[in-house]
Amino acid sequence: MSIHPTAVVDSKAELDSSVYIGPYAVIEAGVKIGADTRVEPHAVVSGPTTIGERNLIGSFTVIGGAPQDLGYKGEPTELIIGSDNQIREYTSIHRGTPSGHMKTVIGDHNLLMAYTHVAHDCKIGNHVIMANVATLAGHVEVGDRATIGGLVAVHQFCRIGTFAYIGGVSGIGRDAPPYILIAGTRNRTKISGVNKVGLSRNGFSRETIKKLDKAYRIIFRSPNLLMKDAIELARKEFPECEEVQNLVEFLLGSKRGVVKQTIED
């Protein structure tokens, strides 16, 4: 274990023998850190927080801080972070609340760039990218391999679907469907199509991407159909396509409604 002499590590923290703690970092009681994780200078990690293996905790980050919720009264909620994440400078990630899930959860292989914020009770999957100054309000769920652009703000209780791509400076006030591109236009955010480039880079076949594109056009560009009827038509049109069925189930499960205004090609 390598702990810089200027670091402050509480005796009740549990650190693997291979952990690195940089100058002036603070590790408080109730923190557990797994093998080969690096905590850079001036980072603060509060508990109860569990951090997995091979993570990078950047300088001046605040990890496991108390939730920014007026109803929080100091209850022992927690933060759980998986393995192989890069959490860069000045990022803040808060613990859960009793009125939520009691915990904030971040999966594996995620990149949270500088100044990102993850609020209480959020749940982030795996291989997610949050660009600089992207922010999640409380209770947000982000699916695997979603990308959230710089300066994006996501409203509480929204869901970001798997492989969704949200362009920079967008405001997300409703659910962002999986496999879809979302773009901000002044004070309005709209769907602009299927995330074809991202899907192709991740090994999706041309046939699957084509089916998703057709389903997208049925659901979001059928002016003569009610949304519920368009969703049912897409379900019946591609019963064998898992990705289309995932899209349909996501839309049917939405409680806040979905971003659905489109930008014409």
C-alpha positions as CSV (number, residue, x, y, z in Angstrom):
1,M,0.0,0.0,0.0
2,S,1.3,3.5,-0.9
3,I,-0.2,6.3,1.2
4,H,1.4,9.7,0.9
5,P,2.5,11.2,4.3
6,T,0.2,14.2,3.8
7,A,-2.9,12.0,3.1
8,V,-5.5,11.6,5.9
9,V,-6.8,8.0,6.1
10,D,-9.3,7.1,8.9
11,S,-8.3,4.0,10.8
12,K,-11.8,2.6,10.1
13,A,-11.4,2.7,6.3
14,E,-10.6,-0.6,4.6
15,L,-8.0,-0.4,1.8
16,D,-6.5,-3.2,-0.2
17,S,-2.7,-3.5,0.1
18,S,-2.2,-2.4,-3.5
19,V,-4.2,0.9,-3.2
20,Y,-2.4,4.2,-3.9
21,I,-3.5,7.3,-2.0
22,G,-2.0,10.6,-3.2
23,P,-0.9,13.8,-1.4
24,Y,-3.5,15.6,0.7
25,A,-6.3,13.1,-0.2
26,V,-8.8,12.3,2.6
27,I,-10.3,8.9,3.1
28,E,-13.0,8.8,5.8
29,A,-14.5,6.1,7.9
30,G,-16.8,3.6,6.2
31,V,-14.9,3.6,2.9
32,K,-13.8,0.4,1.3
33,I,-11.4,0.5,-1.7
34,G,-10.4,-2.5,-3.8
35,A,-7.2,-3.6,-5.4
36,D,-5.1,-1.4,-7.7
37,T,-7.3,1.7,-7.3
38,R,-5.6,5.1,-7.4
39,V,-6.9,8.1,-5.4
40,E,-5.2,11.2,-6.7
41,P,-4.1,14.3,-4.8
42,H,-6.7,16.3,-2.9
43,A,-9.6,13.8,-3.5
44,V,-12.1,13.3,-0.7
45,V,-13.8,9.9,-0.3
46,S,-16.6,9.8,2.4
47,G,-18.5,6.7,3.6
48,P,-20.3,4.5,3.5
49,T,-18.7,4.0,0.1
50,T,-17.5,0.9,-1.6
51,I,-15.1,1.2,-4.5
52,G,-14.0,-1.8,-6.6
53,E,-10.7,-2.6,-8.3
54,R,-8.5,-0.7,-10.8
55,N,-10.4,2.6,-10.5
56,L,-8.9,6.0,-11.0
57,I,-10.3,8.7,-8.6
58,G,-9.1,12.0,-9.9
59,S,-7.8,15.0,-8.1
60,F,-10.3,17.2,-6.2
61,T,-13.1,14.8,-6.6
62,V,-15.7,14.4,-3.9
63,I,-16.9,10.8,-3.8
64,G,-19.6,9.6,-1.4
65,G,-20.6,13.0,-0.1
66,A,-24.0,13.5,1.6
67,P,-26.9,13.9,-0.8
68,Q,-28.1,17.4,-1.7
69,D,-31.6,16.7,-0.5
70,L,-33.4,18.8,2.2
71,G,-35.1,15.7,3.5
72,Y,-31.8,13.9,4.3
73,K,-31.1,13.8,8.0
74,G,-27.8,12.0,8.1
75,E,-29.0,8.4,7.6
76,P,-26.3,5.8,6.7
77,T,-27.0,5.6,3.0
78,E,-24.3,4.4,0.6
79,L,-22.4,4.7,-2.7
80,I,-21.3,1.6,-4.6
81,I,-18.8,2.0,-7.4
82,G,-17.7,-1.0,-9.5
83,S,-14.3,-1.7,-11.2
84,D,-12.2,-0.2,-14.0
85,N,-13.8,3.3,-13.9
86,Q,-12.1,6.6,-14.6
87,I,-13.5,9.3,-12.4
88,R,-11.7,12.5,-13.4
89,E,-10.9,15.8,-11.8
90,Y,-13.6,17.7,-9.8
91,T,-16.3,15.1,-10.2
92,S,-18.8,14.8,-7.4
93,I,-20.8,11.6,-6.7
94,H,-23.3,11.5,-3.8
95,R,-24.8,8.8,-1.7
96,G,-28.4,7.7,-1.8
97,T,-31.4,8.9,0.3
98,P,-34.0,7.0,2.4
99,S,-36.7,8.2,0.1
100,G,-34.9,6.7,-2.9
101,H,-33.0,3.5,-3.2
102,M,-30.8,4.1,-0.1
103,K,-27.8,3.9,-2.5
104,T,-26.2,5.4,-5.6
105,V,-24.7,2.7,-7.9
106,I,-22.1,3.0,-10.6
107,G,-21.1,-0.1,-12.7
108,D,-17.9,-0.9,-14.5
109,H,-15.7,0.5,-17.2
110,N,-17.2,4.0,-17.1
111,L,-15.6,7.3,-18.0
112,L,-16.8,10.3,-16.0
113,M,-14.9,13.3,-17.3
114,A,-13.9,16.4,-15.4
115,Y,-16.6,18.3,-13.4
116,T,-19.3,15.7,-13.9
117,H,-21.9,15.3,-11.2
118,V,-23.9,12.2,-10.2
119,A,-26.6,13.0,-7.6
120,H,-28.2,10.8,-5.0
121,D,-30.0,7.5,-5.9
122,C,-28.7,7.5,-9.5
123,K,-27.9,4.2,-11.2
124,I,-25.3,4.1,-14.0
125,G,-24.6,0.9,-15.9
126,N,-21.4,-0.2,-17.7
127,H,-19.2,1.5,-20.3
128,V,-21.0,4.8,-20.0
129,I,-19.3,8.0,-21.0
130,M,-20.2,11.3,-19.4
131,A,-18.3,14.2,-21.0
132,N,-17.1,17.3,-19.1
133,V,-19.7,19.1,-16.9
134,A,-22.5,16.6,-17.7
135,T,-24.8,16.4,-14.7
136,L,-27.4,13.9,-13.4
137,A,-30.1,15.0,-11.0
138,G,-31.4,12.5,-8.4
139,H,-32.8,9.1,-9.2
140,V,-31.6,9.1,-12.9
141,E,-30.9,5.7,-14.5
142,V,-28.4,5.4,-17.3
143,G,-28.2,2.3,-19.4
144,D,-25.1,0.5,-20.6
145,R,-22.9,2.2,-23.2
146,A,-24.9,5.4,-23.2
147,T,-23.0,8.6,-24.0
148,I,-23.9,11.9,-22.4
149,G,-22.3,15.0,-24.0
150,G,-20.6,18.0,-22.4
151,L,-22.8,20.4,-20.4
152,V,-25.8,18.1,-20.6
153,A,-28.3,18.4,-17.7
154,V,-30.6,15.5,-16.9
155,H,-33.8,16.0,-14.8
156,Q,-34.4,13.9,-11.8
157,F,-36.2,10.5,-12.4
158,C,-35.3,10.4,-16.1
159,R,-33.9,7.3,-17.8
160,I,-31.2,7.3,-20.4
161,G,-31.5,4.1,-22.5
162,T,-28.7,1.8,-23.6
163,F,-26.6,3.1,-26.5
164,A,-28.4,6.4,-26.4
165,Y,-26.2,9.3,-27.5
166,I,-27.0,12.8,-26.1
167,G,-25.3,15.7,-27.8
168,G,-23.7,18.5,-25.8
169,V,-25.6,21.3,-24.2
170,S,-28.8,19.4,-24.2
171,G,-31.5,19.6,-21.4
172,I,-33.1,16.2,-20.8
173,G,-36.5,16.5,-19.1
174,R,-38.0,13.2,-20.3
175,D,-36.7,9.7,-20.9
176,A,-34.1,9.3,-23.7
177,P,-34.9,6.1,-25.6
178,P,-32.2,3.5,-26.2
179,Y,-30.2,3.4,-29.5
180,I,-31.3,7.0,-30.4
181,L,-29.5,10.2,-31.0
182,I,-30.7,13.2,-29.0
183,A,-29.7,16.8,-29.8
184,G,-30.3,20.1,-28.1
185,T,-31.7,23.0,-30.2
186,R,-31.7,26.2,-28.2
187,N,-34.0,25.5,-25.3
188,R,-35.5,22.4,-26.9
189,T,-34.1,18.9,-27.1
190,K,-35.2,16.6,-29.9
191,I,-34.6,13.2,-31.4
192,S,-32.5,13.2,-34.5
193,G,-32.4,9.5,-35.5
194,V,-30.8,6.2,-34.7
195,N,-27.3,6.1,-33.3
196,K,-26.0,4.3,-36.4
197,V,-22.3,5.2,-36.0
198,G,-22.2,4.2,-32.3
199,L,-24.1,0.9,-33.0
200,S,-21.9,0.0,-35.9
201,R,-18.7,0.7,-33.8
202,N,-20.1,-1.7,-31.2
203,G,-20.6,-4.6,-33.6
204,F,-24.3,-4.3,-34.4
205,S,-25.1,-5.8,-37.8
206,R,-26.4,-3.7,-40.7
207,E,-29.6,-5.6,-40.6
208,T,-30.2,-4.8,-36.9
209,I,-29.5,-1.1,-37.5
210,K,-31.8,-1.1,-40.5
211,K,-34.6,-2.6,-38.4
212,L,-34.0,-0.1,-35.6
213,D,-34.2,2.7,-38.1
214,K,-37.5,1.4,-39.5
215,A,-38.9,1.0,-36.0
216,Y,-37.8,4.6,-35.2
217,R,-39.6,5.9,-38.2
218,I,-42.7,4.0,-37.4
219,I,-42.7,5.2,-33.8
220,F,-41.5,8.8,-34.1
221,R,-42.5,9.8,-37.7
222,S,-46.0,8.5,-38.2
223,P,-48.1,11.6,-37.9
224,N,-51.3,9.7,-38.4
225,L,-50.7,7.3,-35.6
226,L,-51.1,7.7,-31.9
227,M,-47.9,6.9,-30.0
228,K,-49.3,3.8,-28.4
229,D,-50.5,2.5,-31.8
230,A,-47.1,3.3,-33.4
231,I,-45.3,1.4,-30.6
232,E,-47.6,-1.6,-31.1
233,L,-47.0,-1.6,-34.8
234,A,-43.2,-1.6,-34.4
235,R,-43.5,-4.5,-31.9
236,K,-45.5,-6.5,-34.4
237,E,-43.3,-5.5,-37.4
238,F,-40.1,-6.8,-35.9
239,P,-41.0,-9.6,-33.4
240,E,-37.6,-11.3,-33.8
241,C,-35.4,-8.3,-33.3
242,E,-34.3,-8.1,-29.6
243,E,-33.2,-4.4,-30.0
244,V,-36.5,-3.3,-31.4
245,Q,-38.3,-5.1,-28.6
246,N,-36.0,-3.4,-26.0
247,L,-36.9,-0.1,-27.5
248,V,-40.6,-0.9,-27.3
249,E,-40.4,-2.1,-23.7
250,F,-38.4,1.1,-22.7
251,L,-41.1,3.3,-24.2
252,L,-44.0,1.4,-22.6
253,G,-42.2,1.5,-19.2
254,S,-41.7,5.3,-19.3
255,K,-43.3,7.3,-16.4
256,R,-42.1,10.7,-17.4
257,G,-42.8,10.4,-21.1
258,V,-40.0,10.3,-23.7
259,V,-38.2,12.9,-25.8
260,K,-40.0,12.4,-29.1
261,Q,-40.0,15.6,-31.2
262,T,-37.9,14.9,-34.2
263,I,-35.5,16.9,-36.4
264,E,-36.2,16.2,-40.0
265,D,-33.4,14.8,-42.2
